[in-house]
């Protein structure tokens, strides 16, 4: 293929970031990251200024629990229509607008409370903020998956992450800066006003077409036939059970009936295994070779943030140009190989320039791998159960990352740092080998879908 033609194909891949549906996700990502930032440093600083004890401040970590329970919220968002709103705005946009309305209200009321007078009220409103934010995350994830084509999924993931980080920084760092000159009541009111960025984006966004798969229709028909044999049940109870079966059970059954479902779940657990082990021990390694906490923070803040965002956009281009599975493989290989740059850091020791290089390379490839991985998990979702299945897959990814990386410290104690970094690369190989096998045995095929009948 001539060089000019190759360049043209890569330019077409880059052009995916100019498409309106992809650009829109910057603003939806901003709305998603904003409340997460509010509930981090600004909330802790506010409580500290009010003289709340460290023990009580530590317990406020529990207000973020709704983020870990999104898989329980998702079935209701997938299947439950909202009176008046769903008819006017559609299934996804109606839930997003409701979540954003609750988010705005909870942030405004949170700012009017006083931690010294009623810590319980602060905790309740912070939890309400987290719950509304978790609901918004679920519906925006589903919106992204359903509104983008497979070619756009990786670019959409990179764009959402970019918007999310801007929103998180605007609320986190921006909230602290505003609190230097304004009372907390005004700060929280400003944060609530910024949620309107997401509201406007949702109002301008087109509602994704409601589609159902033939497989999901058959599953729910089986459930209805089973319940029909229990004709002695009260009609209201039977209808509730049928709804719960379709909303909560069918997403699991649909996934478990696919060819290679076990290999897919194992791959989700293993793809970022090496990256997870490395991530736990990076800071102990840097401290151990003489870097101060301030030096690490400055380099990570300056180079790490930019590198992660850049890596995400590069990952989107790679997937758009090479296709989902090949792009996933390329990003996974680069992510694994990049762990070896820590060997250079171990050899160089306390060298800020090498630290900047190490952080940049590792964050670029992590951003690439994350973008490709999010696109892959998006492709696994049946459009009839998008919110539920995506929430379940991301929960599995997070849980496996936590569990599998828990032995990283023990491993680092047993071997030298150079050996440890080589082993983190080796740890990535099972996931890559499984991916190669799956590419030949179970290529991704989107579920057969058709437009849903009008309700």
CORHUQUI-V846329 format. One record per residue. SS is DSSP state (H for helix, E for strand, L for the rest). OMEGA is omega in whole degrees, -180 to 180 (999 if undefined). Layout:
SS;OMEGA
SS;OMEGA
This chain:
L;180
L;-178
H;-179
H;179
H;177
H;179
H;179
H;179
H;178
H;178
H;176
H;178
H;178
H;-176
H;179
H;-180
H;177
H;-177
L;-172
H;-179
H;179
H;179
H;-179
H;-175
H;174
H;-176
H;176
H;175
H;177
H;180
H;180
H;-178
H;-175
H;-179
H;177
H;177
H;179
H;-176
H;180
H;-172
H;-179
H;-180
H;-180
H;179
H;179
H;179
H;180
H;179
H;-180
L;178
L;178
L;-176
L;179
H;179
H;-180
H;177
H;178
H;180
H;179
H;173
H;-178
H;-180
H;179
H;-179
H;179
H;179
H;180
H;-176
L;-177
H;-180
H;176
H;180
H;-170
H;-179
H;-180
H;178
H;178
H;-166
H;-172
L;176
L;179
L;180
L;178
L;-175
H;-177
H;179
H;-177
H;-171
H;-177
L;-173
H;-175
H;-176
H;-180
H;179
H;178
H;-179
H;177
H;179
H;-179
H;177
H;177
H;180
H;179
H;-179
H;-177
H;178
H;179
H;-179
H;177
H;-180
H;-180
H;-179
L;178
L;-178
L;-179
L;-177
L;-178
L;179
H;179
H;179
H;177
H;-180
H;-179
H;-178
H;175
H;177
H;177
H;177
H;179
H;-180
H;178
H;178
H;178
H;177
H;178
H;179
H;-179
H;-176
H;179
H;174
H;179
H;179
H;-180
H;-177
H;-174
H;-174
H;-177
L;172
L;179
H;180
H;-176
H;-170
H;-178
H;177
H;177
H;178
H;179
H;-179
H;177
H;180
H;178
H;179
H;-180
H;-178
H;176
H;178
H;180
H;179
H;180
H;-180
H;-177
H;180
H;-179
H;178
H;179
H;179
H;179
H;-178
H;176
L;-174
L;-177
L;174
L;-177
H;178
H;-180
H;180
H;-179
H;176
H;177
H;178
H;178
H;179
H;-180
H;176
L;179
H;174
H;178
H;179
H;180
H;179
H;180
H;179
H;179
H;-175
L;174
L;177
L;177
L;177
L;178
L;-178
E;177
E;179
E;178
H;178
H;180
H;177
H;-180
H;179
H;-177
H;175
H;176
H;179
H;179
H;179
H;178
H;-179
H;179
H;179
L;177
L;-174
L;-179
L;179
L;174
L;-176
H;-178
H;178
H;180
H;179
H;179
H;179
H;178
H;179
H;180
H;178
H;-180
H;-175
H;-170
H;-175
H;-176
H;177
H;177
H;-176
H;-179
H;-180
H;-176
H;179
L;180
L;174
L;175
L;-176
H;-179
H;178
H;179
H;179
H;179
H;178
H;178
H;179
H;-170
H;-170
L;-178
L;-178
H;-180
H;179
H;-180
H;179
H;179
H;-175
H;-178
H;-170
H;-179
H;-176
H;175
H;178
H;-179
H;178
H;-177
H;-180
L;169
L;178
L;175
L;178
H;179
H;179
H;180
H;-178
H;-178
H;-179
H;179
H;-179
H;-176
H;-175
H;-175
H;-179
H;-179
H;-178
H;180
H;178
H;179
H;179
H;178
H;179
H;178
H;177
H;177
H;179
H;-179
H;-179
H;179
H;-178
H;-171
H;-174
L;-171
H;-172
H;177
H;178
H;177
H;179
H;-179
H;-180
H;179
H;179
H;179
H;179
H;180
H;-178
H;-177
H;177
L;-178
L;177
H;177
H;173
H;176
H;179
H;179
H;179
H;-177
H;-178
L;-176
L;-180
L;-176
H;180
H;178
H;177
H;178
H;178
H;-179
H;-180
H;-178
H;-178
H;-178
H;-179
H;177
H;-177
H;176
H;176
H;177
H;-179
H;-179
H;179
H;179
H;-178
H;177
H;177
H;179
H;180
H;176
H;-178
H;-179
L;-173
L;171
L;-174
H;177
H;-176
H;-171
H;-175
H;-176
H;-177
H;179
H;178
H;179
H;-179
H;179
H;176
H;177
H;179
H;-178
H;-179
H;-179
H;178
H;-179
H;-175
H;-175
H;-179
H;-175
H;179
H;-177
H;-179
H;178
H;-180
H;-179
H;178
H;-174
H;-174
L;176
L;180
H;178
H;179
H;179
H;-177
H;175
H;-180
H;177
H;175
H;178
H;-179
H;179
H;-173
H;179
H;178
H;179
H;178
H;178
H;178
H;178
H;179
H;-179
H;180
H;179
H;-173
H;-175
L;177
L;-178
L;175
L;-179
L;-179
L;177
L;-175
E;175
E;180
E;177
L;176
L;179
L;-178
L;999
